[in-house]
Amino acid sequence: MKHLTGVLSLFLFTALPLYAADLSDLTYATTDGKVTITDCDEAGGGELVIPDTIEGNPVTTIGTFAFRFCTGLTNITIPDTVTSIGREAFKDCTILKGITIGNGVSSIGAGALWRCKSLTNITIPDSVTSIGNYAFLGCTSLTSITIGNSVTGIGFNAFAACSRLASITIPNSVTSIGGTAFYGCDSLTSITIPDSVTSIGKGAFGSCTSLTALTFLGDAPKAGEKVFSRPTHTIYRKPKAKGWGDTFAGRPVKLISEKP
């Protein structure tokens, strides 16, 4: 493992003022010519642009817990060379307002941005195929999410407790929505489920107190227990879709043409 200049200062001082983060604040490991970011100097703050190469080698991975304790960061740019963001990589970066995810990232690990309470919006690029469990859990300032067209599954608790989330577009690539994926998203009023979705987990939309309508564009998916926990939701579906009855997960089902 190699350590860049400035990392040792983390161990020499117990309390340091924040300064603008840069390359010198990153700790990394190089394996088979590929770089993994493993740690950062907690004293760094502000905006950080992660380089696409270090010492001529491509940066391909943001490691587990890599930025978990770098709580002074406000904006992060991840280059297109990165293919994976590790488990809890940015957890508890509480003043992080923006993150740009490069177009090479294919997976966002479990809890990757857990409790990033200042993050206001997120665009998940088309390169991403999986969103891990509790990836954005507790991002309480998040108001909108754009999910790329290659994501096939939304993990357990992925967006739970995103209490200000008012807008989300689920692409037609998604086949499963995990249990409690949107639990406690109090600002969601409506959502459209594409025809690709075949299963919705237990409590996926539980405690969504403002949700009044869900529009399904395909056949009735397999539903877990207590998908909903509020009595005000109405389900709307297409006339020729299969598998629907008068109710779904305890909620009334109407035709899309009957929407108010």
C-alpha positions as CSV (number, residue, x, y, z in Angstrom):
1,M,0.0,0.0,0.0
2,K,1.2,3.5,-0.8
3,H,0.4,6.6,1.2
4,L,0.5,10.1,-0.4
5,T,2.0,13.1,1.3
6,G,-0.2,14.5,4.1
7,V,-1.9,11.3,5.2
8,L,0.3,10.8,8.3
9,S,-0.9,14.1,9.7
10,L,-4.1,12.3,10.6
11,F,-2.3,10.4,13.2
12,L,-0.2,13.2,14.5
13,F,-3.0,15.5,15.5
14,T,-6.3,14.8,17.2
15,A,-8.0,18.0,16.0
16,L,-7.1,19.8,12.8
17,P,-8.9,22.6,10.9
18,L,-10.4,21.6,7.6
19,Y,-8.4,22.5,4.4
20,A,-9.2,22.0,0.8
21,A,-9.0,18.3,-0.1
22,D,-6.7,17.2,-2.9
23,L,-4.7,14.2,-4.2
24,S,-2.3,14.4,-1.2
25,D,-5.1,13.5,1.1
26,L,-5.8,10.1,-0.5
27,T,-4.4,6.7,0.6
28,Y,-4.4,4.0,-2.1
29,A,-3.4,0.5,-3.0
30,T,-2.2,-0.6,-6.4
31,T,-2.8,-4.2,-7.5
32,D,-2.2,-5.5,-11.0
33,G,-1.8,-2.0,-12.3
34,K,-5.2,-0.8,-10.9
35,V,-5.7,1.6,-8.1
36,T,-8.1,1.4,-5.2
37,I,-8.7,4.4,-3.0
38,T,-8.7,3.0,0.5
39,D,-8.7,6.0,2.9
40,C,-8.5,9.8,3.1
41,D,-7.3,12.4,5.5
42,E,-10.2,13.4,7.8
43,A,-8.8,17.0,8.0
44,G,-9.5,17.6,4.3
45,G,-12.7,19.4,3.3
46,G,-14.5,21.1,0.5
47,E,-14.6,19.8,-3.1
48,L,-12.6,16.7,-4.0
49,V,-11.9,15.6,-7.6
50,I,-10.7,12.0,-7.5
51,P,-8.0,11.6,-10.3
52,D,-8.5,9.1,-13.0
53,T,-4.9,7.9,-12.7
54,I,-2.3,7.8,-10.0
55,E,1.4,7.2,-10.9
56,G,0.2,6.2,-14.4
57,N,-2.3,3.6,-13.1
58,P,-6.1,3.9,-13.6
59,V,-8.2,4.5,-10.5
60,T,-10.8,1.8,-10.7
61,T,-12.3,1.3,-7.2
62,I,-13.5,3.4,-4.3
63,G,-12.8,1.0,-1.4
64,T,-14.9,-0.1,1.6
65,F,-15.2,2.8,4.1
66,A,-12.8,4.9,2.0
67,F,-14.4,8.3,2.8
68,R,-16.5,7.3,5.8
69,F,-14.8,9.6,8.2
70,C,-14.1,12.5,5.8
71,T,-17.0,14.5,7.1
72,G,-15.7,17.9,5.7
73,L,-16.2,17.0,2.1
74,T,-18.9,19.0,0.3
75,N,-18.6,17.8,-3.3
76,I,-17.0,14.8,-4.9
77,T,-16.3,13.9,-8.5
78,I,-15.7,10.3,-9.4
79,P,-13.9,9.7,-12.7
80,D,-15.1,7.4,-15.5
81,T,-12.3,5.0,-14.8
82,V,-13.9,3.9,-11.5
83,T,-16.0,0.7,-11.9
84,S,-17.2,0.1,-8.4
85,I,-18.1,2.1,-5.2
86,G,-17.5,0.0,-2.2
87,R,-19.6,-0.7,0.9
88,E,-20.2,2.4,3.1
89,A,-17.6,4.3,1.0
90,F,-19.1,7.7,1.8
91,K,-21.3,6.8,4.8
92,D,-21.9,9.7,7.2
93,C,-20.4,12.4,4.9
94,T,-23.0,14.6,6.5
95,I,-22.2,17.9,4.7
96,L,-21.7,16.3,1.2
97,K,-24.1,18.3,-1.1
98,G,-23.2,16.8,-4.4
99,I,-21.5,13.8,-6.0
100,T,-20.8,13.1,-9.6
101,I,-20.7,9.4,-10.4
102,G,-18.6,8.6,-13.4
103,N,-19.9,6.8,-16.4
104,G,-17.8,3.7,-15.8
105,V,-19.3,2.8,-12.4
106,S,-21.3,-0.5,-12.6
107,S,-22.1,-1.1,-8.9
108,I,-22.9,1.1,-5.9
109,G,-22.2,-0.9,-2.8
110,A,-24.3,-1.4,0.3
111,G,-24.6,1.8,2.4
112,A,-22.4,3.7,0.0
113,L,-24.0,7.1,0.8
114,W,-25.8,6.1,4.0
115,R,-26.8,9.2,6.0
116,C,-25.3,11.7,3.6
117,K,-27.9,14.2,5.0
118,S,-27.0,17.2,2.8
119,L,-27.1,15.4,-0.5
120,T,-29.9,17.1,-2.5
121,N,-30.0,15.1,-5.8
122,I,-28.4,12.2,-7.4
123,T,-28.0,11.0,-11.0
124,I,-27.1,7.3,-11.3
125,P,-25.5,6.8,-14.8
126,D,-26.5,4.2,-17.3
127,S,-23.4,2.2,-16.5
128,V,-24.7,1.2,-13.1
129,T,-26.4,-2.2,-13.0
130,S,-27.0,-2.6,-9.2
131,I,-27.8,-0.3,-6.3
132,G,-26.9,-2.0,-3.0
133,N,-28.9,-2.4,0.2
134,Y,-29.3,0.8,2.1
135,A,-27.2,2.6,-0.4
136,F,-28.9,6.0,0.2
137,L,-30.6,5.3,3.5
138,G,-31.3,8.4,5.5
139,C,-30.3,10.9,2.9
140,T,-32.9,13.3,4.3
141,S,-32.2,16.3,2.0
142,L,-32.5,14.2,-1.2
143,T,-35.3,15.6,-3.3
144,S,-34.8,13.9,-6.7
145,I,-33.2,10.8,-8.1
146,T,-32.5,9.8,-11.7
147,I,-31.7,6.1,-12.1
148,G,-29.9,5.0,-15.2
149,N,-31.3,2.6,-17.8
150,S,-29.1,-0.4,-16.8
151,V,-30.1,-0.8,-13.2
152,T,-31.9,-4.2,-12.7
153,G,-32.5,-4.2,-9.0
154,I,-33.1,-1.6,-6.2
155,G,-31.8,-3.0,-3.0
156,F,-33.3,-3.5,0.5
157,N,-33.7,-0.1,2.2
158,A,-31.9,1.6,-0.7
159,F,-33.8,4.9,-0.4
160,A,-35.5,4.4,2.9
161,A,-36.0,7.5,5.2
162,C,-35.3,9.9,2.3
163,S,-38.0,12.0,3.7
164,R,-37.8,14.9,1.2
165,L,-37.7,12.7,-1.9
166,A,-40.5,14.0,-4.2
167,S,-39.4,12.7,-7.6
168,I,-37.9,9.4,-8.8
169,T,-37.9,7.8,-12.2
170,I,-37.6,4.0,-12.2
171,P,-36.3,2.9,-15.6
172,N,-37.6,0.0,-17.6
173,S,-34.5,-2.1,-16.8
174,V,-35.5,-2.6,-13.2
175,T,-37.0,-6.1,-12.4
176,S,-37.1,-6.0,-8.6
177,I,-37.7,-3.4,-5.9
178,G,-36.3,-4.6,-2.6
179,G,-38.1,-4.7,0.8
180,T,-38.5,-1.3,2.5
181,A,-36.7,0.3,-0.5
182,F,-38.7,3.5,-0.2
183,Y,-39.9,3.1,3.4
184,G,-40.6,6.5,5.0
185,C,-40.3,8.6,1.8
186,D,-42.8,11.0,3.2
187,S,-42.8,13.4,0.3
188,L,-43.5,11.0,-2.5
189,T,-47.0,11.6,-3.8
190,S,-47.1,9.4,-6.9
191,I,-44.8,6.9,-8.6
192,T,-44.8,4.9,-11.9
193,I,-43.7,1.3,-11.9
194,P,-42.5,0.2,-15.3
195,D,-43.6,-3.1,-16.9
196,S,-40.2,-4.7,-16.3
197,V,-40.8,-4.9,-12.5
198,T,-41.8,-8.5,-11.5
199,S,-41.4,-8.3,-7.8
200,I,-41.8,-5.8,-5.0
201,G,-40.5,-6.6,-1.5
202,K,-42.0,-6.4,1.9
203,G,-42.8,-2.9,3.0
204,A,-41.3,-1.3,-0.1
205,F,-43.5,1.7,0.1
206,G,-44.4,1.5,3.8
207,S,-45.0,4.7,5.7
208,C,-45.0,6.8,2.6
209,T,-47.5,9.2,4.2
210,S,-48.1,11.4,1.2
211,L,-48.3,8.7,-1.5
212,T,-51.8,8.6,-3.1
213,A,-51.3,6.9,-6.4
214,L,-49.1,4.2,-8.0
215,T,-49.3,3.6,-11.7
216,F,-48.2,0.1,-13.0
217,L,-47.4,-0.2,-16.7
218,G,-47.2,-4.0,-16.8
219,D,-48.6,-7.2,-15.4
220,A,-49.2,-7.5,-11.7
221,P,-45.9,-8.1,-9.9
222,K,-45.3,-10.5,-7.1
223,A,-45.7,-8.6,-3.8
224,G,-44.3,-9.1,-0.4
225,E,-46.1,-8.6,2.8
226,K,-47.4,-5.1,3.7
227,V,-46.0,-3.4,0.6
228,F,-48.0,-0.4,1.8
229,S,-48.8,0.7,5.3
230,R,-51.2,3.6,4.6
231,P,-54.8,3.3,3.5
232,T,-54.9,6.1,1.0
233,H,-53.0,4.6,-2.0
234,T,-54.8,3.7,-5.2
235,I,-53.3,1.4,-7.8
236,Y,-53.8,2.2,-11.5
237,R,-53.0,-0.3,-14.2
238,K,-53.3,-0.7,-18.0
239,P,-56.5,-2.4,-19.3
240,K,-54.8,-5.3,-21.0
241,A,-52.3,-6.0,-18.2
242,K,-52.5,-9.5,-16.7
243,G,-52.8,-10.8,-13.1
244,W,-54.7,-7.9,-11.6
245,G,-57.7,-8.2,-9.4
246,D,-59.9,-5.6,-7.7
247,T,-57.1,-5.1,-5.1
248,F,-53.3,-5.4,-4.9
249,A,-51.5,-5.7,-1.6
250,G,-54.7,-4.5,0.1
251,R,-55.3,-1.5,-2.1
252,P,-58.0,-0.8,-4.7
253,V,-57.1,-1.2,-8.3
254,K,-58.5,1.0,-11.1
255,L,-57.8,1.5,-14.7
256,I,-55.4,4.3,-15.7
257,S,-58.2,5.9,-17.6
258,E,-60.0,6.4,-14.2
259,K,-57.2,8.5,-12.7
260,P,-58.5,11.8,-11.5
